[in-house]
Amino acid sequence: MPAIKVENLSKSYLVGHNAARTERYTALRDVIARNARDLARKTRDMIHGRPIIQGDEVEEFWALKDVSFEVQHGETLGIIGRNGAGKSTLLKILSRITEPTKGRITLNGRVASLLEVGTGFHPELSGRENIYLNGAILGMCRGEIQRKFDEIVSFAEVEKFLDTPVKRYSSGMYVRLAFAVAAHLEPEILVVDEVLAVGDAQFQKKCLGKMGDVAHEGRTVLFVSHNMAALLGLCSRAILLDKGCQVHDGPAEDTVRRYIEMGKTDLGEKTWTDLNKAPGTDKVKLHAVRFVSDGTVTSDVEINKELNIEIDFWARRNGDHISTSIHLLDSMGVVVLASANMHSANLTRDDWFGRPHELGLYRTTCVIPANFLNQGRYSINVIVLTDITNAEVFEKEVLTFTVHETGAMRKEYSGVWIGVVRPKLAWSTDLIQPGMVG
């Protein structure tokens, strides 16, 4: 019998719209008629105990549509998808916070959910009191909480502040304590939704280790995260959601690869011709990003050819210091490197961005040398700044390119090269002592 069984699960919401805002001209009689219909609808909803939706027009929105899967005891399942894909809605239904519109779920085991930082905490109570309160909310008896109390406090690293009201905790302390309670009170099913983004790197590593321990103890973990590296380290299987629909269910690496590919263009250039719709501000606007290799705009790069990343931008005011940067990401969304256009070798705050820019269209080029990147698929983030702290443009995964071999693998090695980079480095071997050893 599976720990979780989801059958044709769907969830819809009613979303209100104000039609008058989308109409350029509206007659008075139309406004009166629309308001009358709106009032009648709200009155009917109130009489029948339904939620009252603001707006004179109502649209049905499906946050989930016909999602089905099973999770076995001891399995760690990742759930991924873009913002608005339905991940949090799914977890709220599994945690019995929200009821489904259609479908059925079967849970065989006690569920502990960590959907938001400090869910179930009372801000006026101390950390000690909230451990007991949150444990009781999760269905634990007082004896269970007492047996695990010291472990929870040690894991959360809040010993000095145990009797301080949690409203005075930092967000990091808050999430450490919340996660510690949920993870240590021995639920058969642990549901975790992107809470690790709040903690520092050391705490994230500790949390991942704890969730791994929970899975090895035969308990079930559902893990939602945008951190693909963490998800791959924890989950052997993952489900991909898109616009409420389940589009893939399989090995975690395959699911992550499909997620990364979704929505990416295979073209080697992206251009914003309409200045009003281009990314940026009144200081600078992005005009185009392109990949050029061997004199051609392309997304298919030979491993032994140089790659130029060209970024065109409009300087919209005289005198602004402008700098461009890129993040290079691998196929799993992990940042391989970051590079910035630093005009000056003297990296003081005053001249870090080099000379002021006059009004006009500029092109800055970043060169990735030949024989540097390994085979694989990569994407870039583009950042344009007008000072050290303020990004006027931050476009994620603007373009994607593929690095491939031009023929047979290098003669000096017949296998598959590992790693992200594979540069041709200088090696030498010299005889330093002739004769036999010994």
C-alpha positions as CSV (number, residue, x, y, z in Angstrom):
1,M,0.0,0.0,0.0
2,P,1.6,3.3,-1.0
3,A,2.2,6.1,1.5
4,I,0.4,8.6,-0.8
5,K,-2.0,7.9,-3.6
6,V,-3.3,10.8,-5.7
7,E,-6.1,10.2,-8.2
8,N,-7.3,12.8,-10.8
9,L,-6.7,15.6,-8.4
10,S,-8.0,19.0,-9.5
11,K,-8.5,22.4,-7.7
12,S,-10.3,25.4,-9.1
13,Y,-10.7,28.9,-7.8
14,L,-12.9,31.8,-8.8
15,V,-11.1,34.9,-9.9
16,G,-12.8,38.3,-10.1
17,H,-12.1,40.9,-12.8
18,N,-13.2,44.4,-13.3
19,A,-14.3,44.6,-16.9
20,A,-14.6,48.4,-16.9
21,R,-10.8,48.7,-16.6
22,T,-10.3,46.9,-19.9
23,E,-12.9,48.9,-21.7
24,R,-11.9,52.3,-23.1
25,Y,-15.4,53.6,-23.4
26,T,-18.3,52.6,-21.1
27,A,-21.8,54.0,-21.1
28,L,-23.5,54.9,-17.8
29,R,-26.3,52.3,-18.4
30,D,-23.6,49.6,-18.9
31,V,-22.0,50.5,-15.5
32,I,-25.4,50.4,-13.7
33,A,-26.3,47.1,-15.3
34,R,-22.9,45.5,-14.5
35,N,-23.0,46.7,-10.9
36,A,-26.5,45.4,-10.4
37,R,-25.4,41.9,-11.7
38,D,-22.3,42.1,-9.5
39,L,-24.5,42.9,-6.4
40,A,-26.9,40.1,-7.2
41,R,-24.1,37.5,-7.6
42,K,-22.5,38.5,-4.3
43,T,-25.8,38.3,-2.5
44,R,-26.4,34.8,-3.8
45,D,-22.9,33.7,-2.8
46,M,-23.4,35.1,0.7
47,I,-26.8,33.3,1.1
48,H,-25.3,30.0,0.0
49,G,-22.2,30.4,2.1
50,R,-19.8,30.7,-0.8
51,P,-16.8,33.0,-0.8
52,I,-17.5,36.5,-2.1
53,I,-15.4,37.3,-5.1
54,Q,-14.5,40.9,-5.8
55,G,-15.0,42.1,-9.4
56,D,-18.0,42.4,-11.8
57,E,-16.9,39.4,-13.8
58,V,-15.8,36.0,-12.5
59,E,-13.5,33.5,-14.2
60,E,-12.9,29.9,-13.1
61,F,-9.1,29.2,-12.7
62,W,-7.8,25.7,-12.4
63,A,-4.7,25.6,-10.2
64,L,-4.5,21.8,-10.6
65,K,-6.0,19.7,-13.3
66,D,-6.1,15.8,-13.2
67,V,-2.9,15.1,-11.3
68,S,-2.3,11.5,-10.5
69,F,0.7,9.7,-8.9
70,E,1.7,7.3,-6.1
71,V,4.5,7.7,-3.5
72,Q,5.8,4.6,-1.8
73,H,6.9,4.4,1.8
74,G,10.5,5.6,2.2
75,E,10.5,7.3,-1.1
76,T,11.7,10.9,-1.5
77,L,9.7,12.7,-4.3
78,G,10.6,16.0,-5.7
79,I,8.0,18.3,-7.2
80,I,9.2,21.1,-9.5
81,G,7.7,23.7,-11.8
82,R,7.7,27.4,-12.5
83,N,5.9,29.9,-10.2
84,G,2.2,29.3,-10.5
85,A,2.5,25.8,-11.7
86,G,0.4,24.4,-8.8
87,K,3.1,23.0,-6.5
88,S,2.0,24.8,-3.4
89,T,-1.6,24.1,-4.1
90,L,-0.8,20.4,-4.4
91,L,1.0,20.4,-1.1
92,K,-1.7,22.3,0.7
93,I,-4.3,19.7,-0.4
94,L,-2.0,16.9,0.7
95,S,-1.5,18.6,4.0
96,R,-5.4,18.9,4.4
97,I,-5.2,22.7,4.4
98,T,-7.3,23.1,1.3
99,E,-9.9,20.8,-0.1
100,P,-9.7,19.6,-3.7
101,T,-12.4,20.4,-6.2
102,K,-12.2,17.0,-7.8
103,G,-10.3,13.8,-7.3
104,R,-9.1,11.9,-4.3
105,I,-6.0,11.5,-2.1
106,T,-5.2,8.6,0.2
107,L,-2.6,9.2,2.9
108,N,-1.3,6.2,4.9
109,G,0.6,7.8,7.7
110,R,0.8,10.9,9.9
111,V,1.7,14.0,7.9
112,A,3.9,16.9,9.1
113,S,4.0,19.9,6.8
114,L,6.4,22.8,6.5
115,L,4.9,24.9,3.9
116,E,5.7,28.4,5.2
117,V,8.3,29.6,7.7
118,G,6.9,29.3,11.2
119,T,3.5,27.9,10.2
120,G,1.6,27.2,13.4
121,F,3.9,29.4,15.6
122,H,2.4,32.0,17.9
123,P,4.5,35.2,17.8
124,E,3.9,36.1,21.5
125,L,5.0,32.7,22.8
126,S,8.6,31.7,23.4
127,G,10.5,29.2,21.4
128,R,10.0,26.6,24.1
129,E,6.3,27.1,24.2
130,N,6.0,27.0,20.4
131,I,7.8,23.7,20.2
132,Y,5.0,22.1,22.3
133,L,2.3,24.1,20.5
134,N,3.5,23.2,17.0
135,G,4.1,19.6,18.0
136,A,0.5,19.4,19.3
137,I,-0.7,20.9,16.0
138,L,1.2,18.2,14.1
139,G,-0.6,15.6,16.2
140,M,2.1,14.6,18.6
141,C,1.5,13.9,22.3
142,R,3.4,15.7,25.1
143,G,5.5,12.6,25.8
144,E,6.8,12.5,22.2
145,I,7.7,16.1,22.2
146,Q,9.5,15.8,25.5
147,R,11.6,12.9,24.2
148,K,12.7,14.9,21.2
149,F,12.9,18.3,22.8
150,D,16.7,18.4,23.3
151,E,17.3,17.2,19.7
152,I,15.0,19.8,18.3
153,V,16.7,22.6,20.3
154,S,20.2,21.4,19.4
155,F,19.3,21.1,15.7
156,A,17.7,24.6,15.6
157,E,20.7,26.2,17.4
158,V,18.4,28.5,19.4
159,E,19.4,27.5,23.0
160,K,20.2,31.0,24.1
161,F,16.8,32.3,22.8
162,L,14.6,29.4,23.9
163,D,12.6,31.5,26.3
164,T,12.4,34.6,24.0
165,P,9.2,35.3,22.1
166,V,9.6,34.1,18.5
167,K,8.4,37.5,17.2
168,R,11.9,38.7,18.1
169,Y,13.6,35.9,16.1
170,S,15.3,36.5,12.9
171,S,13.9,34.8,9.8
172,G,16.8,32.3,10.0
173,M,16.1,31.4,13.6
174,Y,12.4,31.1,12.8
175,V,12.9,28.7,9.9
176,R,15.5,26.6,11.9
177,L,13.1,26.1,14.7
178,A,10.1,25.4,12.4
179,F,12.0,22.9,10.4
180,A,13.5,21.2,13.5
181,V,10.0,20.6,15.0
182,A,8.6,19.2,11.8
183,A,11.6,17.0,11.1
184,H,12.1,15.5,14.5
185,L,8.6,14.6,15.6
186,E,8.7,11.4,13.6
187,P,5.9,11.9,11.0
188,E,5.4,9.1,8.5
189,I,5.1,11.7,5.7
190,L,7.1,15.0,5.7
191,V,6.0,17.7,3.3
192,V,8.6,20.5,2.7
193,D,7.9,23.5,0.4
194,E,10.9,25.7,-0.5
195,V,11.7,26.7,3.1
196,L,15.4,26.0,2.7
197,A,15.7,29.2,0.7
198,V,15.6,31.2,4.0
199,G,18.4,29.4,5.8
200,D,22.2,29.9,5.3
201,A,24.3,27.4,3.4
202,Q,25.4,25.5,6.5
203,F,21.8,25.1,7.7
204,Q,20.6,24.0,4.2
205,K,23.2,21.3,4.2
206,K,22.0,20.2,7.7
207,C,18.4,20.2,6.6
208,L,19.1,18.1,3.5
209,G,21.0,15.6,5.6
210,K,18.1,15.4,8.0
211,M,15.6,14.8,5.2
212,G,17.9,12.1,3.9
213,D,17.9,10.5,7.3
214,V,14.1,10.7,7.4
215,A,13.9,8.9,4.1
216,H,16.4,6.2,5.1
217,E,14.3,5.5,8.2
218,G,11.5,4.4,5.9
219,R,9.5,7.6,6.0
220,T,8.2,9.5,3.0
221,V,9.4,13.0,1.9
222,L,7.8,15.4,-0.6
223,F,10.2,18.1,-1.4
224,V,9.4,21.2,-3.4
225,S,12.4,23.4,-4.4
226,H,13.8,25.6,-7.1
227,N,17.3,24.5,-6.1
228,M,17.9,21.8,-8.7
229,A,21.2,20.7,-7.2
230,A,19.6,20.1,-3.7
231,L,16.6,18.3,-5.3
232,L,18.9,16.0,-7.3
233,G,21.0,15.2,-4.2
234,L,17.9,14.2,-2.2
235,C,15.4,12.8,-4.7
236,S,15.6,9.8,-7.1
237,R,12.2,10.7,-8.7
238,A,10.5,14.0,-9.5
239,I,7.2,15.2,-10.9
240,L,7.0,18.3,-13.2
241,L,4.0,20.5,-13.1
242,D,3.2,23.2,-15.6
243,K,0.0,25.4,-15.5
244,G,-1.6,23.0,-13.1
245,C,-1.0,19.9,-15.2
246,Q,1.4,17.0,-14.6
247,V,3.6,16.9,-17.6
248,H,6.3,14.5,-16.5
249,D,6.9,11.9,-13.8
250,G,10.2,10.0,-13.8
251,P,13.8,9.9,-12.7
252,A,14.9,13.1,-11.1
253,E,17.6,13.9,-13.6
254,D,15.2,13.4,-16.6
255,T,12.5,15.6,-14.9
256,V,15.0,18.4,-14.1
257,R,16.4,18.3,-17.6
258,R,12.9,18.6,-19.0
259,Y,12.1,21.5,-16.6
260,I,15.3,23.4,-17.7
261,E,14.4,22.9,-21.3
262,M,10.8,24.3,-21.0
263,G,10.4,27.7,-22.4
264,K,13.9,28.1,-23.6
265,T,14.6,29.2,-27.1
266,D,16.8,27.4,-29.5
267,L,17.6,30.6,-31.4
268,G,21.0,32.2,-30.9
269,E,19.5,35.7,-30.5
270,K,16.8,37.5,-28.6
271,T,15.8,41.1,-29.5
272,W,13.5,43.6,-27.9
273,T,12.4,45.9,-30.7
274,D,9.8,47.8,-28.7
275,L,11.6,50.0,-26.2
276,N,8.6,50.3,-24.0
277,K,8.5,46.5,-23.5
278,A,12.2,45.9,-23.2
279,P,13.7,45.0,-19.8
280,G,15.2,47.9,-18.0
281,T,14.4,51.3,-16.5
282,D,14.6,55.0,-17.4
283,K,18.4,54.7,-17.1
284,V,19.1,51.7,-19.4
285,K,17.1,49.3,-21.5
286,L,18.1,45.9,-23.0
287,H,18.0,45.8,-26.8
288,A,19.4,42.4,-27.7
289,V,21.4,39.4,-26.6
290,R,23.1,37.0,-29.0
291,F,25.6,34.2,-29.3
292,V,28.2,34.5,-32.1
293,S,30.6,31.7,-33.0
294,D,32.8,31.5,-36.1
295,G,31.2,34.7,-37.4
296,T,27.6,33.3,-37.2
297,V,24.8,33.9,-34.8
298,T,24.1,30.4,-33.4
299,S,23.0,28.4,-30.4
300,D,25.1,25.4,-31.5
301,V,28.8,25.9,-30.6
302,E,31.7,23.6,-31.5
303,I,33.9,22.8,-28.5
304,N,37.1,24.1,-30.3
305,K,35.5,27.4,-31.3
306,E,35.4,30.7,-29.4
307,L,32.0,31.9,-28.3
308,N,31.1,35.7,-28.2
309,I,28.2,36.7,-26.0
310,E,27.0,40.1,-27.3
311,I,24.7,42.3,-25.2
312,D,23.2,45.4,-26.8
313,F,21.7,48.1,-24.5
314,W,20.4,51.6,-24.7
315,A,21.9,54.2,-22.4
316,R,18.9,56.5,-21.9
317,R,20.6,59.3,-19.9
318,N,23.9,61.2,-20.2
319,G,26.6,60.4,-17.6
320,D,25.5,57.1,-16.2
321,H,28.2,54.6,-15.4
322,I,26.9,51.3,-16.9
323,S,28.3,47.8,-16.4
324,T,27.1,44.4,-17.8
325,S,27.4,41.0,-16.2
326,I,26.5,37.4,-17.0
327,H,25.9,34.3,-15.0
328,L,26.6,31.1,-16.9
329,L,24.3,28.2,-15.9
330,D,24.6,24.5,-16.7
331,S,21.8,22.2,-17.7
332,M,20.7,21.7,-14.1
333,G,20.4,25.5,-13.5
334,V,23.6,25.6,-11.3
335,V,25.8,28.7,-11.8
336,V,29.1,27.7,-13.4
337,L,30.7,31.1,-13.4
338,A,29.9,34.8,-13.2
339,S,31.7,37.6,-15.1
340,A,31.4,41.3,-15.2
341,N,32.5,44.0,-17.6
342,M,35.0,45.9,-15.5
343,H,36.5,48.7,-17.5
344,S,39.1,49.7,-14.9
345,A,41.9,47.7,-13.3
346,N,41.7,49.9,-10.2
347,L,38.5,48.5,-8.6
348,T,37.6,51.4,-6.3
349,R,33.9,52.3,-5.8
350,D,34.3,55.4,-7.8
351,D,35.7,54.0,-11.0
352,W,34.5,50.4,-11.0
353,F,32.1,51.1,-13.9
354,G,34.6,53.0,-16.0
355,R,33.7,56.0,-18.1
356,P,30.3,57.6,-18.2
357,H,28.0,56.7,-21.1
358,E,26.4,59.1,-23.4
359,L,22.9,58.6,-24.9
360,G,23.0,55.9,-27.4
361,L,23.0,52.2,-28.3
362,Y,26.0,50.2,-27.0
363,R,27.3,46.7,-27.5
364,T,29.4,44.9,-24.9
365,T,31.0,41.5,-25.7
366,C,32.1,38.7,-23.4
367,V,34.4,36.1,-24.9
368,I,34.4,32.5,-23.8
369,P,37.6,30.9,-25.1
370,A,37.6,27.7,-27.2
371,N,38.3,24.4,-25.5
372,F,37.0,25.8,-22.2
373,L,33.5,24.4,-21.6
374,N,32.7,20.7,-21.7
375,Q,30.0,19.3,-23.9
376,G,26.5,20.1,-22.7
377,R,23.7,22.7,-22.6
378,Y,24.1,26.1,-21.0
379,S,22.1,29.2,-20.5
380,I,22.9,32.8,-19.3
381,N,21.5,35.4,-17.0
382,V,22.1,39.0,-18.1
383,I,22.6,41.8,-15.6
384,V,23.0,45.5,-16.4
385,L,23.9,47.8,-13.5
386,T,24.3,51.6,-13.1
387,D,26.1,51.3,-9.8
388,I,27.5,48.5,-7.6
389,T,24.2,47.8,-5.8
390,N,21.3,48.5,-8.2
391,A,20.5,46.2,-11.1
392,E,18.5,48.0,-13.8
393,V,18.1,44.7,-15.7
394,F,18.2,41.1,-14.4
395,E,16.9,38.8,-17.1
396,K,17.1,35.1,-16.1
397,E,18.0,32.4,-18.6
398,V,17.7,34.7,-21.6
399,L,19.3,32.4,-24.1
400,T,20.5,28.8,-24.3
401,F,23.4,27.3,-26.2
402,T,24.8,23.8,-26.7
403,V,28.5,22.9,-26.8
404,H,29.3,19.8,-28.8
405,E,32.3,17.8,-30.2
406,T,33.4,18.5,-33.8
407,G,34.2,14.9,-34.4
408,A,35.9,12.1,-32.5
409,M,36.7,12.6,-28.9
410,R,40.2,13.9,-28.3
411,K,42.7,11.3,-29.2
412,E,44.4,11.5,-25.8
413,Y,41.3,10.1,-24.1
414,S,38.6,7.8,-25.4
415,G,36.0,8.1,-22.6
416,V,33.5,10.8,-21.7
417,W,35.0,13.8,-20.0
418,I,33.5,14.7,-16.7
419,G,33.1,18.2,-15.2
420,V,31.8,21.5,-16.5
421,V,35.0,22.8,-18.0
422,R,37.7,20.9,-19.9
423,P,40.4,23.3,-20.9
424,K,43.6,22.3,-22.7
425,L,46.1,23.0,-19.9
426,A,49.9,22.9,-20.3
427,W,51.5,19.7,-19.1
428,S,55.1,18.4,-19.2
429,T,57.0,15.4,-18.1
430,D,60.8,15.4,-17.5
431,L,63.3,12.8,-16.5
432,I,64.7,13.9,-13.1
433,Q,66.8,10.8,-12.3
434,P,68.0,8.1,-14.7
435,G,68.3,4.5,-13.9
436,M,66.3,1.9,-12.0
437,V,64.4,2.6,-8.8
438,G,65.9,1.2,-5.6
